[in-house]
């Protein structure tokens, strides 16, 4: 099979200006690993690095000659909504493609919409509010709270100052996020308990791979959260203070709750073919869903690949499973169109 591997070509961006360029450049690690896995299964692979503007990128897609598109595109600099626009274009062009639909990508990018989707399905998520800098006096959440960009991922905008304990610190952090990332900010009650990550593989019967626990050392500088430095900067003390334990060592009841909530959150955003769900406990051990990340990082050392390995799915088999899910989805769509033709 001829597969086009589509991704956003790493270019100088506003993230580099913010000191967060590692997350942008990191896509190439996933690109090379996925290409190797696909070739090991006998596929021919063409790398397609998309560049802005969007209309030129869509024009490039229209000229592809491929049986399937493996979609690693994460959005153009300053235009995170283009992640969903590229998925929409692939669908309109008729290509089978891996990963989430345009609708799921757009929903999950918007943390406020995601929160409402979770609440509508009865999935517990920390109390929250979207706030601009002139609205911080409206915050009635119990302190401490954590302040996040409302339309970013990959820990962009998360620092040791993101957890605040009073209205003055909240106002400063919301103002800073507005200046750097745009507003409004997502403000939610900070949960001090255990933190988990669970990858869900979709399909006819969705399943949770081996959940992992994010373990923070007692000597963690600042609050125990996955800041940008803790996620992307190996030389940073915050990075060295984090250990990923997979499988998570939990009592059976908590393990079952992690899996149940991960599946419920996965359904709430449209049951994408693969996604990572982040969860955390409060101070009495009650578990909440923080967010859902469709099309998460597929680098061999990232959380999805680790959880797959522990669940007995080697990297090349994980990539094959993602391809198979895309082909199954296409067959279902073709069957539906054929049986509902007028």
Buried (B, 14 or more C-beta within 10 A) or exposed (E): EEBBBBBBBBEEBBBBEEEBBBBBBBBBBBBBBBBBBBEEEEBEBBBBBBEBEBEEBBEBBEEBEBEBBBBBBBBBBEEBBBBBBBBBBBBEBEBBBBBBBBBBBBBBBBBBBBBBBBEEEEBBBBEBBBBBBEBBEEBEBEBBBBBBBBBBBBBBBBBBBBBBEEEEBBBBBBBBBBEBBBBBBBBBBBBBBBBBBBBBBBBEEBEBBBBBBBBBEEEBBBBBBBBBBBBBBEEBBBBBBBEBEBBBEBEEEBBEBBBEBBBBBBBBBBBBBBBBBBBBBBEEEEBBBBBBBBBBBBBBEBBBBBBBBBBEBEBBBBBBBBBEBBBBBBEEEEEEEEEEEE
